[in-house]
Each structure stands twice: as structure tokens, then as C-alpha cells.
Amino acid sequence: MTLVKCTYEDRVAVLTLHHPPANALSSAMINELDKQLHDIEEASSVKVVVIHGEGRFFSAGADIKEFTQYTDSENFKGLSRRGQDVFNRIENFSKPVIAAMHGAALGGGLELAMACHLRVADKATKFGLPELNLGLIPGFAGTQRLPRLVGVPKATEMMLTSEPIHAEAALKWGLVNYLVAEGEHLHEAMALAHKIAEKSAVSMAHLLACLSDAREGEYSRGMEREAMSFGEVFVSYDAKEGIKAFIEKRKPIFKDK
């Protein structure tokens, strides 16, 4: 069974999590996700990626049944590092990645969404890192990304209580960018993706690289990256076209070069 389906709509690649009933993030699914990302990164025709879940949920978490196959600490360390590596790839991807969420984004599902650049959710979605209920802790960088997004106090509360939060709170705390009507998450995410896809792929890749440095918190390195990227982007075809279009008061026609 294909666990991550990939379809294309214009310049947008749509990755669909397909592991019913909860779209549990098994090792096999994470590996498929990584392979699909590799193919998308190589496809010059793709400018934006949307990830969503098929069925009732975005993803209700990691595949707990798979945990019973492991017997020692090294197995679990390897599982954690593999998930971290793939989610780091998403966070540092050269093309914008949007999570379109519904139903539930829990545990590993929320960790996947937090790795994306933008998050769209319908108003019925619930979010949480409930690993303590199982005597576990988040293992796919949830302990690191959640505090960055919602602040240390709220992240601590969410993880210690293991209680899911509603979509309105997720929007208020900055966990999601857009909250939409129930069932409209994919439609709205695709509209956002198509809007972003109108931009230059060259400048977007440089922007995302600068944001990666900003997340790592090395201010001086980020400043240097920004200056270098600004110089490289400025001499691109798209920058020249964008400036010319602005002066001529028309919409630019970017060629992604």
C-alpha cells in the first residue's frame, strides 16, 4: 500500500498521508515521505508543496504498534533521529511546504505540521503532544519546535498536561497561520499555495535559507546569509523582471532563473 500519495496541480505538489484509520506515522511512511520530498526537490516545475491527511485526521500520531517491535534504547534513538532528519528536511526545504490539517494533529502528526513553513487548519482540528499519557516524550523534535512556535510556558503546559487544544487557541498562540471553515482546509491551503507559486522560485529559495538561519538563532551568520542572498538574487533574471514590471505598473512574469 502506498502510504504517501503524490499528485500535481499546476506548480503545486500535493502529498497525501494515506495510512488509515489515523494516518499513523510509521517508519515506512516517514521513508516514503522522504523519497517523495527528494523527487519534488528535483522537479523544477514544482514550486510549492502541500501536505494533508486522507480520511478523518491529518495524523493522530506515531505508529504505536510499531514501538512494540523495538527492544532497546538504540532502536528508539534511531527511530527518533530518522523522524528528526526527515522533518528537518521539510523545515529547511528549498520550496515552501504547507500543512493542511483537519480532525487531529497529535503527537508525530503535530511534529510533522510544525516542521512545515505554513499551517492551515479547519476550525474543528485538535492539536497536542500527548506522549506523556503513554509514559513517553515527543521524539520528532516536538520538544524543540513547539516552544519556538508558542513560547516556553504554553509548550510546557501542553506537553505536561497532554491535553489537546482547540483550533482557536492554536491560532491565538501562533501554532497555525490560518483557521478556516470545517472541511475547507485543503481548498484554502491550495489557494494559498497557488498564490505563493506566482513568486520567483529563485528568491523564495534564498528567503527560506535566510529563515533557516534565523531559526537557528545565529544572528551574525543570518545577517551574512541575508547579504549574500540579497546580492545573488539581485542579479537574477526574475529580480530584473520584477523591478521592470513594478516601474511599468504591470504584473511580473517570472521564469524562475
C-alpha positions in Angstrom: 0.0 0.0 0.0 1.2 3.5 -0.9 1.4 5.4 2.4 2.2 8.8 0.9 0.5 9.7 -2.4 1.8 12.4 -4.6 -0.3 14.4 -7.1 0.4 17.6 -9.0 -1.8 20.6 -9.7 -0.2 23.2 -11.8 3.0 24.2 -9.9 1.9 22.6 -6.6 2.8 19.1 -5.4 0.2 17.6 -3.1 1.4 14.9 -0.6 -1.4 12.9 0.9 -0.9 10.8 4.1 -2.6 7.5 3.4 -2.4 5.2 6.4 -5.9 4.6 7.7 -7.6 5.0 10.0 -5.4 7.6 11.8 -2.6 8.2 9.3 -0.1 7.0 11.9 3.4 8.0 11.1 5.2 4.6 10.8 8.9 4.3 9.8 7.7 3.2 6.3 5.5 6.3 5.9 8.4 8.6 7.0 10.7 6.9 4.5 8.1 7.3 1.7 7.7 10.9 2.7 11.4 11.4 2.4 11.5 9.8 -1.0 8.6 12.0 -2.3 10.4 15.1 -1.0 13.6 14.1 -2.8 11.6 13.7 -6.1 9.8 17.0 -5.6 13.0 18.9 -4.8 14.4 17.6 -8.2 11.3 18.7 -10.1 11.9 22.3 -11.4 8.2 22.5 -12.3 7.1 22.3 -8.6 7.3 25.5 -6.6 5.1 24.7 -3.5 4.3 21.6 -1.5 1.0 20.9 0.4 0.8 18.0 2.9 -2.6 16.8 4.1 -4.2 13.7 5.5 -6.8 11.4 3.9 -9.8 10.4 6.0 -10.8 11.6 9.4 -7.4 13.1 10.5 -4.3 14.9 9.4 -2.4 12.5 11.6 -3.2 11.2 15.1 0.5 10.5 15.8 3.2 7.9 15.5 2.5 4.3 14.9 2.4 3.0 18.5 2.1 -0.6 17.4 5.5 -0.3 15.7 7.0 0.6 19.0 6.4 -3.0 20.2 8.9 -4.3 17.6 11.8 -2.5 19.3 13.6 -3.9 22.3 16.3 -1.4 23.4 17.2 2.2 23.7 19.3 2.3 20.5 16.3 1.2 18.4 14.3 4.1 19.7 17.1 6.5 19.3 17.4 5.5 15.7 13.6 5.9 15.2 13.8 9.4 16.7 16.7 10.5 14.6 15.2 9.3 11.4 12.0 11.2 12.1 14.0 14.3 13.1 16.1 14.1 9.9 13.1 13.9 7.6 11.2 16.7 9.4 14.4 18.8 9.4 14.5 18.3 5.7 11.0 19.8 5.5 11.8 22.7 7.7 14.9 23.5 5.5 13.3 22.6 2.2 14.1 24.9 -0.7 10.4 25.2 -1.6 7.6 26.3 0.7 5.8 23.5 2.4 2.2 24.0 3.7 0.4 21.7 6.2 -3.4 21.4 5.6 -4.9 20.0 8.8 -8.2 18.7 9.9 -9.6 16.4 12.6 -6.5 15.9 14.7 -2.8 16.8 14.5 -1.4 14.9 17.5 2.0 13.6 18.6 4.1 12.9 15.5 1.3 14.4 13.3 1.8 17.8 15.1 5.5 17.4 14.9 5.2 17.0 11.1 3.0 20.0 10.8 5.3 22.2 12.9 8.2 21.3 10.5 6.2 22.9 7.6 6.7 26.6 6.8 3.0 27.4 7.0 0.0 25.7 8.7 -3.7 25.9 7.6 -6.3 24.2 9.8 -10.1 23.8 9.8 -11.8 25.0 13.0 -12.6 21.5 14.2 -9.0 20.4 14.4 -7.4 19.5 17.7 -3.7 19.8 18.4 -1.4 18.2 21.0 1.6 16.4 22.1 0.1 13.7 24.4 3.2 11.4 24.7 3.3 11.6 28.5 0.0 9.7 28.6 2.0 6.7 27.2 4.9 7.3 29.5 6.9 8.7 26.6 8.1 12.1 25.3 7.9 13.6 21.8 10.7 12.2 19.7 10.5 14.0 16.3 11.7 17.4 17.6 8.4 18.3 19.3 10.2 19.4 22.4 12.2 21.9 20.3 9.7 23.2 17.8 6.7 23.7 20.0 8.4 26.2 22.4 9.7 28.2 19.4 6.2 28.5 18.0 4.0 29.1 21.1 6.5 30.1 23.7 8.0 28.0 26.5 5.2 28.4 29.1 2.4 27.3 26.7 4.6 24.5 25.3 5.4 23.2 28.7 1.7 23.3 29.7 0.6 21.4 26.5 3.2 18.7 27.0 2.9 18.2 30.7 -0.9 18.1 30.7 -1.0 16.1 27.4 -4.4 17.8 26.8 -5.2 18.8 23.2 -6.0 22.4 22.4 -8.7 23.6 20.0 -8.1 25.4 16.8 -8.9 28.9 18.1 -6.2 28.6 20.8 -3.8 27.2 18.2 -4.4 30.3 16.1 -4.1 32.6 19.1 -0.8 31.1 20.2 0.8 31.1 16.7 0.7 27.3 16.1 -1.3 27.8 12.9 -1.3 30.6 10.4 -4.8 30.3 9.0 -8.0 29.0 10.5 -10.8 28.1 8.0 -14.3 26.7 7.9 -14.6 23.0 8.7 -13.7 20.9 5.6 -12.1 23.8 3.8 -8.5 23.2 4.9 -7.3 21.7 1.7 -9.1 24.1 -0.6 -7.7 27.1 1.3 -4.2 25.6 1.5 -4.2 25.0 -2.3 -5.4 28.6 -2.8 -2.5 29.8 -0.7 -0.1 27.5 -2.5 -1.1 28.8 -5.9 -0.7 32.4 -4.7 2.8 31.7 -3.4 3.6 29.8 -6.6 3.3 33.0 -8.5 6.5 34.2 -6.9 10.0 33.6 -8.2 11.5 30.2 -7.2 14.9 31.8 -7.0 14.0 34.5 -4.5 11.8 32.0 -2.5 14.7 29.6 -2.1 17.0 32.3 -0.8 14.3 33.6 1.5 13.8 30.1 3.0 17.5 29.7 3.5 17.7 33.0 5.4 14.8 31.9 7.6 16.6 28.7 8.4 19.5 30.7 9.8 17.0 32.9 11.7 15.5 29.8 13.4 18.9 28.7 14.4 19.4 32.0 16.2 22.9 32.8 15.0 22.2 36.5 14.3 25.6 37.4 12.7 25.5 34.4 10.4 21.9 35.2 9.5 22.9 38.7 8.6 25.8 37.5 6.4 23.5 35.0 4.7 20.9 37.7 4.0 23.6 40.0 2.5 24.9 37.2 0.3 21.4 36.1 -0.8 20.4 39.7 -1.5 23.3 40.1 -3.8 22.7 36.8 -5.6 19.0 37.4 -6.0 19.5 41.0 -7.2 21.4 39.9 -10.4 18.8 37.2 -11.3 16.5 37.4 -14.3 13.5 37.4 -12.0 14.7 40.4 -10.0 15.3 42.4 -13.1 11.9 41.4 -14.4 10.2 42.2 -11.0 11.8 45.7 -10.9 10.9 46.4 -14.5 7.3 45.3 -14.0 7.0 47.5 -11.0 8.2 50.5 -12.9 5.9 49.6 -15.8 3.0 49.1 -13.4 2.2 45.5 -14.5 2.4 42.0 -13.1 5.8 40.4 -13.4 6.3 37.3 -15.5 8.9 35.2 -13.6 11.0 32.5 -15.2 12.5 31.1 -12.0 16.0 31.9 -13.0 
